[in-house]
Amino acid sequence: MSLDPSTVPAIELVGIDKKFGPVHANKNINLTVAKGTIHGIIGENGAGKSTLMSILYGFYQADQGQIHIHGKQTVIRDSQAAISLGIGMVHQHFMLVENFTVLENIILGVEGGMLLGRDTDRARAKLQQLQKDYGLDVDLDAIIEELPVGRQQRVEILKALYRGADILILDEPTGVLTPAEADHLFEVLRVLREQGKTIILITHKLREIMAITDEVSVMRRGEMVATRTTAETTVEELAELMVGRRVLLHVDKDAARPGPVLLSVKNLTVKDGRGVTMVDDVSFDVRAGEIVGIAGVAGNGQSELLEAIAGIRKPSSGEILIDGQPVAGLDAARRRDLGLAHIPEDRHHMGLVLKFEEYENAILGYHRDEKYGRGGFLDLEAIRKDAEEKIAKYDIRPPNPRLKTANFSGGNQQKIVVAREIERDPKLLIVGQPTRGVDVGAIEFIHRRIIETRDAGKAVLLVSVELDEIRSLSDRILVMFAGRIVGEKTSDAGEQTLGLMMAGIAA
């Protein structure tokens, strides 16, 4: 007796187990994904989500377990095998050749025989039909680097569909999108589902899980701990399942009590290494006892602005004052002496040396402080004791100052940076993407520390691409678009209003 094809799962993973040396990344994972559904997978950093999807897409081989695609057991030895089985993956960081056209990127690797011109014509016709079917409008002759990120993502989806994908894995797909672009992506996903495609959505944004998925599976410490019908669960239950304890999802803070100006930016212009103006005549102030958030899609000048304030990048013109003192000509170390602390956007490249032990990273930038040694000699005992105190206060796990920093999870790496900067008791704290790649439990902790810093009378400048984070933490919100401040709103501004401003549309 044959099974009804409509009842056969699109994906069934049975007993998937994977180790990397002593790290048990996946522990006897069972997962069933029904055909024609959107299935969310959530979990803290290090929970094993990416490993599991990498096994499904052929990047890794499971040590044990079985993979069934449309009811048939199979072995997926590489990504080409996955593609041949109808599995496509849209990665968080797009796999596109920036100086190629959209069409060239899509057919790259599947061009066919010697008659490339004829193949190109056929590909164009097929892609135009796919665009019509799924609402994925994008100029096939546009150069990738000239497209906004939302349209680059459409190219990745088109590329997977062109290769015949009927199972689509999306890894953190809205991380670089405006709210309007995210809404459009969700409309595309709904159309794909209606057309019978099966979608796996990996995201840390629980609100998105609730908005778009049919079912959601939760992973914790390498294990699959629960699967829920989305309509029958809540954000609070999912967060608790992820972390293993109750999580406060909303920032509880009193009204700001602004004091004197501690950061003043006047007519600041900053160019990147190519000479392109990234910050264009920007002016604003940040006062003691307030958090000023800068909202914007990544790449609109926020990074260069933070680097200029921190002393990492030299402005072309304009002025920066910290506590009333001009800082032109002062390097990052001397600005720290004035009371500036900096939590950088990219902890791996600017915040930490991953090969160093935890206690060494805990003093980076402050290693000349007298409390850590005298006469050019470091007091290792004092440094390690200081690190142990920060580990305890910031709940850094595992609590081992001698562990290589590369061996901590992303959330705990971020806590190392946050502890180092906030515990200096700065006058001014500038923060870039404080919870990028950080799990729900660590997000709650970091948010609380930022609020405590404000309440202690410090000035906080916050940059984040997470609009919920900006709205939740900020007392005032500045919106950047194309290097300029295009408006200021209070923290109760609506998401749609801010989203329009982030897209360069006055609101």
Secondary structure, 3 states (H helix, E strand, C coil): CCCCHHHCCCEEEEEEEEEECCEEEEEEEEEEECCCCEEEEEECCCCCHHHHHHHHCCCCCCCEEEEEECCEEECCCCHHHHHHCCEEEECCCCCCCCCCEHHHHHHCCCCCCCCHHHHHHHHHHHHHHHHHHHCCCCCCCCEHHHCCHHHHHHHHHHHHHHCCCCEEEEECCCCCCCHHHHHHHHHHHHHHHHCCCEEEEECCCHHHHHHHCCEEEEEECCEEEEEEEHHHCCHHHHHHHHHCCCCCCCCCCCCCCCCCEEEEEEEEEEECCCCCEEEEEEEEEEECCEEEEEECCCCCCHHHHHHHHHCCCCCCEEEEEECCEECCCCCHHHHHHCCEEEECCCHHHHHCCCCCEHHHHCCCCCCCCHHHEECCEECHHHHHHHHHHHHHHCCCCCCCCCCEHHHCCHHHHHHHHHHHHHCCCCCEEEEECCCCCCCHHHHHHHHHHHHHHHHCCCEEEEEECCHHHHHHHCCEEEEEECCEEEEEEECCCCHHHHHHHHCCCCC
